[in-house]
Amino acid sequence: MDRSDRIGYWVSGVAHAGLLGFAVVGGALFRPQPLEAIRMAEVATMSEAEFQALAAAAAGRGPVDELAETTPAQPRPPTDEDVLGAPEATSPPVPDANSAELTAPAERPEAQPDLSDFQNQSRPVAVATLAPQPNQPASSDDPAELPASASRPNPAREAAQPQAPAPIPQRSEQAPIESARPNGRPEGLAEAVQARREAAEAARQRELTLAREAEEAAAEQAAAARREEAAAKRQAEERAREERRETERKEEAEAARDAAAAEERARRQAAAEAAETEEREAADAAVAADKKAAAEKAAAEKKTAEKKAAEKARAAAAAEAAAAEKAAAEKAEKRAAEAKAKKEAEEKAAAEKAAEEKRAAEKKAAEKAEAEAKAKEKAEAERKAAADAKKKAAQAEEKKKEEGSAGAGGGGAAASGPPLSQGEKDGFRVAVEACWNRGSLSTEASRTKVSVSFSMSADGKPESGSLKMIDHNGASEAAAKQAYEAARRAILMCGRNGYKLPADKYNRWKDVIIDFNPSGNATIK
């Protein structure tokens, strides 16, 4: 196992151990923070029966709806199960043992009703009155009981009370003849409303007391939680300090053990070094004795070897002298052979050089003779051309005289004109060679001779459609085509403004043939 594998195993082991340790003790170190106490307020709603009861108490009559209940809904008893966040159920108050008992009312017969008003019927008085509307009571969760129907006035059951005759007011003309008698205000209505208000106030006070008690309990629980948290924090700090002290004690003990172990190792190392020094000294003494014996033996052997070497050197010197004599003889023979070979080579080179010079002289003489013959032929051709031109000019002059024409009309030079002079040809050739780029050609194309024919207009500009290669030699078709393209570009580029040629000799240079030679010069035919 190499070092990288060991490091990988160690890193993997430490990572897994840290993960397992966090899974084991992570819950104790990272506890969830306690949540704040939730404040709850009790909310009650009004049922249909409670609304009908309040309406009946306010109007002095029964339910306002045919489907309404006459008995208000009673609150449900508290359940035994605890609901998270719900207000705690409270037990009913304990009855007072010292409360006074109410005396039962004495039984007495019911008084006979006074029916004198019905016996002495009088004409009803038409009075237009508006019955006062009672004040609406405040809404309450614990409505007071409605007054019994017996508390309402009933002239048929109650005894008639002596009353003073009521004054008869004057009757208005617009008043109705008869009107319904308004109902009187039920007895106990104000007491019932006051009782409901007191009950609502008492319920509100109870709710406030319960809320205050709940807040105090929550504050107490929060204070207790904070105290527990502070105590836990102090315990954790104490444990941490104790662990640090224990760690420091362990480190001190370990340092003491290390110091003792280091001292023991130093003592043992000193003893070992002393023993090693003694052994080294003994070994050095033995080695010195061995060296001395070896030196004496080596001296004796050296003397014997020197004696043998001297004898060997003398024999070698004799052998070297013989070898030197032999080498000198061989060297002299070799030098003589080299001198002979060199002389033969010089004679052979002189003969070859003379033969080469002879061939060159013969070739030069042949070229000179050929050039002289060509010059002679050329001069003869020019002489013949001049004679022909002179003859044609004379003929044209005679014809002109015969026609009796005068001025500059229709005549002039011969049909073909006089030939171009050598200076005009050289100027034309130099103009073409100025645009001839031989550096762009391949090795094979630069060794190819091409002949290009073309026609020119009267202003000296070559006609691009008339350029064509009429002959080539010394290379393949591809090399000849490449050489032709270079010649064509040279002719067109230098002739885009027109070549400077004599206009009276147009028939002589209208059709031109130029040979582009491998030597780098062009020839105009």
Buried (B, 14 or more C-beta within 10 A) or exposed (E): EEEEEEEEEEEEEEEEEEEEEEEEEEEEEEEEEEEEBEEEEEEEEBEBBBBBBBBBBBBBEBBEEEEBBEEBEEEEEEEEEEEEEEBEEEEEEEEEEEEEEEEEEEEEEEEEBBEEEEEEEEEEEEBEEEEEEBEEBEEBBBBBEBBEEEEBEEEEEEEEEEEEEEEEEEEEEEEEEEEEEEEEBBBBBEEBBEBBBEBBEEBEEEBEEBBEEBEEEBEEEEEEBEEEEEEEEEEEEEEEEEEEEEEEEEEEEEEEEEEEEEEEEEEEEEEEEEEEEEEEEEEEEEEEEEEEEEEEEEEEEEEEEEEEEEEEEEEEEEEEEEEEEEEEEEEEEEEEEEEEEEEEEEEEEEEEEEEEEEEEEEEEEEEEEEEEEEEEEEEEEBEEBEEEBEEBBEEBEEEBEEEEEEEEEEBEBBEBBBBBEEEBBEBBBEBBBEBBEBEEBEEBBBEBBBBBBBEBEEEBBBEEEEBEBEEBEEBEEEBBBBBBBBBBBBBBBBBEEBBEBBEEBBEBBBEBEBBBEBEEEBEBE
